[in-house]
Each structure stands twice: as C-alpha cells, then as structure tokens.
Amino acid sequence: MGKLNEVIVETGNYREILIAGDFNSRTGEKINDLVVGPFGEEVINDNGDKLIDICEQNALKILNGYFKHKRIHQYTWHQDTQELRSIID
C-alpha cells in the first residue's frame, strides 16, 4: 500500500480522490470516527489497519461503513453453508 500513498500525495489536496480496488481489507466499525463508519463489521485485519492509516494520513473516508444497508446488500462475500460473511473494503 506504499505505492497507493505515493499516488495520493502526488495527486495533491486540491482534487477530489476516489479510490476503488480490491484491498482485501476489513476495517471494522467505529462510532464518531472520521475514517470508518458505524455500519461495518466487527472484524479488522492487517490490510484494514493499513488502509485506515493511509486514509487518516490523507483525510480520506472509507464510505461503505457509513451507510446502513439491508442485510442482503451488506456483505461483499458470503458462504451460506458455514454462515461465513465479510465486508471487504
């Protein structure tokens, strides 16, 4: 994710930035946080910590946790036979 941070810095603060990609990050949920919203999942992984750090350094938000979704639309990945689900940012 070091390269991502370099690109963000090169872009500068005078443009709007929208980042989309497959980071395999799980960023959790936080109330009254500037980066992570309250409607994510409880799990945070290493990639999630890295993505949160980059967003904090550059005043960015991870938006999929800021909005409440119906359960059917909430999860990015699921395996129903073992009742496994995750929201991957």
C-alpha positions as a Markdown table, in Angstrom:
| # | Residue | x | y | z |
|---|---|---|---|---|
| 1 | Met | 0.0 | 0.0 | 0.0 |
| 2 | Gly | 3.1 | 2.2 | 0.0 |
| 3 | Lys | 2.6 | 3.0 | -3.7 |
| 4 | Leu | -1.0 | 4.0 | -3.1 |
| 5 | Asn | 0.1 | 6.6 | -0.5 |
| 6 | Glu | 2.6 | 7.9 | -3.0 |
| 7 | Val | 0.0 | 8.4 | -5.7 |
| 8 | Ile | -2.4 | 10.1 | -3.2 |
| 9 | Val | 0.4 | 12.5 | -2.2 |
| 10 | Glu | 1.3 | 13.2 | -5.9 |
| 11 | Thr | -2.4 | 14.0 | -6.6 |
| 12 | Gly | -2.4 | 16.8 | -4.1 |
| 13 | Asn | -5.0 | 18.2 | -1.8 |
| 14 | Tyr | -6.8 | 20.3 | -4.4 |
| 15 | Arg | -8.6 | 17.5 | -6.1 |
| 16 | Glu | -11.3 | 15.0 | -5.0 |
| 17 | Ile | -10.0 | 11.5 | -4.8 |
| 18 | Leu | -12.0 | 8.3 | -5.2 |
| 19 | Ile | -10.1 | 5.1 | -4.7 |
| 20 | Ala | -11.5 | 1.8 | -5.8 |
| 21 | Gly | -9.8 | -1.5 | -5.7 |
| 22 | Asp | -9.5 | -4.9 | -4.1 |
| 23 | Phe | -7.5 | -4.3 | -0.9 |
| 24 | Asn | -8.8 | -7.4 | 0.9 |
| 25 | Ser | -9.1 | -5.2 | 4.0 |
| 26 | Arg | -11.6 | -5.5 | 6.8 |
| 27 | Thr | -11.9 | -2.2 | 8.5 |
| 28 | Gly | -14.4 | -2.8 | 11.3 |
| 29 | Glu | -16.9 | -0.3 | 12.6 |
| 30 | Lys | -16.5 | 2.8 | 14.7 |
| 31 | Ile | -18.9 | 5.4 | 16.0 |
| 32 | Asn | -18.0 | 9.1 | 15.6 |
| 33 | Asp | -14.9 | 8.3 | 13.6 |
| 34 | Leu | -13.6 | 10.4 | 10.7 |
| 35 | Val | -12.4 | 7.4 | 8.6 |
| 36 | Val | -14.5 | 4.3 | 9.4 |
| 37 | Gly | -18.3 | 4.4 | 9.7 |
| 38 | Pro | -20.6 | 2.8 | 12.3 |
| 39 | Phe | -22.2 | 0.2 | 9.9 |
| 40 | Gly | -19.3 | -2.0 | 9.1 |
| 41 | Glu | -18.5 | -5.3 | 10.7 |
| 42 | Glu | -16.6 | -6.0 | 13.9 |
| 43 | Val | -13.5 | -7.6 | 12.3 |
| 44 | Ile | -10.4 | -5.7 | 11.4 |
| 45 | Asn | -7.4 | -7.3 | 9.6 |
| 46 | Asp | -3.8 | -6.1 | 8.8 |
| 47 | Asn | -4.8 | -4.8 | 5.4 |
| 48 | Gly | -7.7 | -2.9 | 7.1 |
| 49 | Asp | -5.3 | -1.3 | 9.6 |
| 50 | Lys | -3.0 | -0.2 | 6.7 |
| 51 | Leu | -6.0 | 1.2 | 4.7 |
| 52 | Ile | -7.2 | 3.1 | 7.8 |
| 53 | Asp | -3.7 | 4.5 | 8.3 |
| 54 | Ile | -3.5 | 5.8 | 4.7 |
| 55 | Cys | -6.9 | 7.3 | 5.0 |
| 56 | Glu | -6.1 | 9.0 | 8.3 |
| 57 | Gln | -2.9 | 10.5 | 6.8 |
| 58 | Asn | -4.7 | 11.9 | 3.8 |
| 59 | Ala | -8.1 | 12.9 | 5.3 |
| 60 | Leu | -10.0 | 10.2 | 3.3 |
| 61 | Lys | -13.0 | 8.2 | 4.4 |
| 62 | Ile | -13.9 | 4.5 | 3.8 |
| 63 | Leu | -17.6 | 5.0 | 2.8 |
| 64 | Asn | -19.1 | 1.6 | 2.7 |
| 65 | Gly | -19.4 | 1.6 | 6.5 |
| 66 | Tyr | -21.0 | 5.0 | 6.7 |
| 67 | Phe | -24.3 | 3.9 | 5.3 |
| 68 | Lys | -26.8 | 1.3 | 6.7 |
| 69 | His | -27.7 | -1.4 | 4.2 |
| 70 | Lys | -30.2 | -4.2 | 4.2 |
| 71 | Arg | -28.6 | -7.4 | 5.3 |
| 72 | Ile | -28.7 | -8.9 | 1.8 |
| 73 | His | -26.7 | -5.9 | 0.4 |
| 74 | Gln | -24.3 | -5.5 | 3.3 |
| 75 | Tyr | -21.8 | -8.2 | 2.8 |
| 76 | Thr | -19.3 | -8.4 | -0.1 |
| 77 | Trp | -18.5 | -12.1 | 0.4 |
| 78 | His | -20.5 | -14.9 | 2.0 |
| 79 | Gln | -20.6 | -18.7 | 2.3 |
| 80 | Asp | -24.0 | -19.7 | 3.5 |
| 81 | Thr | -23.3 | -23.3 | 4.3 |
| 82 | Gln | -20.9 | -22.3 | 7.1 |
| 83 | Glu | -22.6 | -19.0 | 7.8 |
| 84 | Leu | -19.4 | -17.0 | 7.0 |
| 85 | Arg | -19.7 | -13.4 | 5.8 |
| 86 | Ser | -17.4 | -10.4 | 5.4 |
| 87 | Ile | -17.5 | -6.8 | 4.2 |
| 88 | Ile | -14.3 | -6.4 | 2.3 |
| 89 | Asp | -13.1 | -2.8 | 1.5 |
